[in-house]
Amino acid sequence: MIRFLWRASKGHRLSPWRSPYLRWRIETYWGLHADRIGAADFLRFTWDRRADLMRFLRWAARMEASALHPQRRSQLPISPHSPDL
């Protein structure tokens, strides 16, 4: 999970709301235009959607583990909405 967050905020680790990638992700998920996302909007989004974000981060970690260990690939569910989350 931490690895994804580290890579996603590259270049903007002390101010992740300035990350073009994270702003784009919030724009596509929330609908707020990326140019209008500031620190308050970013923090409000992460707090309001923390359960969804944790579920996504667990899924991303499983997908990364699957890429690193192909023999485990058949054991991992594909959907981030799998019941084992």
N, C-alpha and C positions, 0 to 999 in steps of 0.2 A: 504494500500500500504506500509506504513512504517513498519507495523508488518512483512510483508514478507521479506523486505530488512533486517530488524533486525535479523530475524531468519536465513536467507540465508548467512549472513556474520558472524555468530556466531564464536567467537574466533579470528576473523580477522577484526574487525569493523574499526580499524584505517588504515588498509591496505587490503581492500577487494579483491585486485588482488591475494592475497595469499590464499584465501578461496578455498579449494578443490572443494566445490560444485559449486561456481560461475565459477571457471576455467573449470570445466567439462561442465557446461551449455554453456559457450562461445565456447568450443571445439566442442560440438555437433551442435551448431548453425552456427559458423563462419568457422570451419574447421581447425583452428590453434591448434596445439598440446598443451595440457594443460601445459606441462612442460616448454614451451617456452613463456607463457604469463607473461609479466612483467607489471609494473605500466603504462608504455607508451601505451602498447597494450591494456590494460584494459580501460584506459581513452579514447583512440581513438575509441575503440569498443562502449563504452557507449555513446560517443558523436555522432558517425556516426549512431547508431541505436536507438537514444533516442526516436523517435516516436514509434518504435516497442516495446521498453522496457516500455514506458508509457502505451501502449495498453495492454501489458501483465500484468502489475501491476494492472490496473483497472479490468481486467478479474480475476486475482487472488483474489482481494478484493471482487469481487462479489461471487466467489466460496466459499470463507471463510464465507461471510455473509450467504450464502445458507446453509452451514454446521451448522452455529450457530442458524439459524432461519429456520428450515425445512418447516414451513408453507409458506414461501416465495419462496421456491424452484421452483415451477411451474411458477413463474413470471420472473425468470432470464433466459436469453439466455445462452446456453451452450458453443457455439463457441467463441473464443477470436476474431474472425473476424466478429462478428455480426454488423449489420449496425448501431446500436445505440451507438457504441463506437465512 
